[in-house]
Amino acid sequence: EQLTTAPILTVPDPNGDFTVVTNASGEGLGGILLQNGHVIAYESRKLKLHEHNYAPHDLELSAIVHALQMWRHYLL
């Protein structure tokens, strides 16, 4: 059933705590913004041409920076 139902985004509580989960692969960067275990937002993008040469730890850091830039209005 979980494979056939779409997750529902929830409205964030500005006073609550947020969790940012990120990941990087050889093809792109992605992240999920969570609050109390519920999804608030998704974000992903393809790697730029020069980023294909990055070491894995640099890609992971790029994913974190990208997510924080995208969701700074929630997190500040």
QUIURFEN-V632993 format. One record per residue. N is the residue number from 1. RES is the residue in one small letter. PSI is psi as a letter, one per 40 degrees, with the letter a starting at -180 (NA if undefined). Layout:
N&RES&PSI + N&RES&PSI
This chain:
1&e&d + 2&q&d + 3&l&d + 4&t&e + 5&t&h + 6&a&i + 7&p&i + 8&i&h + 9&l&i + 10&t&i + 11&v&h + 12&p&i + 13&d&h + 14&p&e + 15&n&e + 16&g&i + 17&d&i + 18&f&i + 19&t&h + 20&v&h + 21&v&h + 22&t&i + 23&n&i + 24&a&i + 25&s&a + 26&g&e + 27&e&d + 28&g&i + 29&l&i + 30&g&i + 31&g&i + 32&i&h + 33&l&h + 34&l&i + 35&q&h + 36&n&f + 37&g&e + 38&h&i + 39&v&h + 40&i&d + 41&a&i + 42&y&i + 43&e&h + 44&s&i + 45&r&i + 46&k&i + 47&l&i + 48&k&i + 49&l&d + 50&h&d + 51&e&e + 52&h&e + 53&n&e + 54&y&i + 55&a&i + 56&p&d + 57&h&d + 58&d&d + 59&l&d + 60&e&d + 61&l&d + 62&s&d + 63&a&d + 64&i&d + 65&v&d + 66&h&d + 67&a&d + 68&l&d + 69&q&d + 70&m&d + 71&w&e + 72&r&d + 73&h&d + 74&y&d + 75&l&e + 76&l&NA
